[in-house]
Amino acid sequence: MALSPLSKLAFLVVDDNANMVQIVKTVLKSFGVVHIYDAHNVAEGLGVLKQFAIDIVMLDYNLGFMDGID
């Protein structure tokens, strides 16, 4: 079975709703994504970005004191 082109990319999922994080991770895995990181707030997300080479960030627009745009 051939690997998905997405298997080479690293994704970061940022959402304060743990259930939504799990749903998004499950969907990404179904598309063949292998490298998935998660964070539950902006500060955690920035920490992950500093620690790993992330290609794509998927985040909630409304994350408490900072929104997805910030």
C-alpha positions as CSV (number, residue, x, y, z in Angstrom):
1,M,0.0,0.0,0.0
2,A,1.4,3.4,-1.0
3,L,1.9,6.1,1.6
4,S,-0.2,9.2,1.5
5,P,1.6,12.3,0.3
6,L,0.3,13.8,3.6
7,S,2.4,11.3,5.6
8,K,5.4,13.5,5.0
9,L,3.8,16.6,6.6
10,A,3.6,17.5,10.3
11,F,0.3,18.9,11.5
12,L,-0.5,20.9,14.7
13,V,-4.1,20.9,16.0
14,V,-4.8,23.7,18.4
15,D,-8.2,23.7,20.2
16,D,-9.4,24.2,23.7
17,N,-12.0,21.4,23.3
18,A,-10.3,18.1,23.8
19,N,-13.1,16.2,22.0
20,M,-12.6,18.3,18.9
21,V,-8.9,17.7,19.0
22,Q,-9.5,14.0,19.0
23,I,-12.0,14.3,16.1
24,V,-9.6,16.3,14.0
25,K,-6.7,13.9,14.7
26,T,-8.9,10.9,13.8
27,V,-9.8,12.6,10.5
28,L,-6.2,13.5,9.7
29,K,-5.1,9.9,10.4
30,S,-7.8,8.6,8.1
31,F,-6.1,10.7,5.3
32,G,-2.7,9.1,6.1
33,V,-1.2,11.8,8.3
34,V,1.4,10.3,10.6
35,H,2.9,13.3,12.4
36,I,0.2,15.0,14.5
37,Y,0.8,17.3,17.4
38,D,-1.8,18.9,19.6
39,A,-2.2,21.8,21.9
40,H,-5.1,23.1,24.0
41,N,-4.2,26.8,24.0
42,V,-2.2,29.4,22.2
43,A,0.8,29.2,24.6
44,E,1.0,25.4,24.2
45,G,0.7,25.8,20.4
46,L,3.6,28.3,20.3
47,G,5.7,25.9,22.4
48,V,5.1,23.1,19.9
49,L,5.9,25.4,17.0
50,K,9.3,26.2,18.7
51,Q,10.0,22.5,19.4
52,F,9.0,20.8,16.1
53,A,9.0,21.6,12.4
54,I,5.3,22.0,11.7
55,D,4.0,22.3,8.2
56,I,0.3,22.9,8.7
57,V,-1.6,24.4,11.7
58,M,-5.3,23.7,12.2
59,L,-6.7,25.9,15.0
60,D,-9.9,27.1,16.6
61,Y,-10.6,30.7,15.8
62,N,-11.8,31.4,19.4
63,L,-9.2,30.3,21.9
64,G,-10.0,32.4,25.0
65,F,-7.8,35.4,25.6
66,M,-6.2,35.1,22.1
67,D,-8.0,34.0,19.0
68,G,-6.6,32.0,16.1
69,I,-5.7,35.1,14.2
70,D,-3.5,36.5,17.0
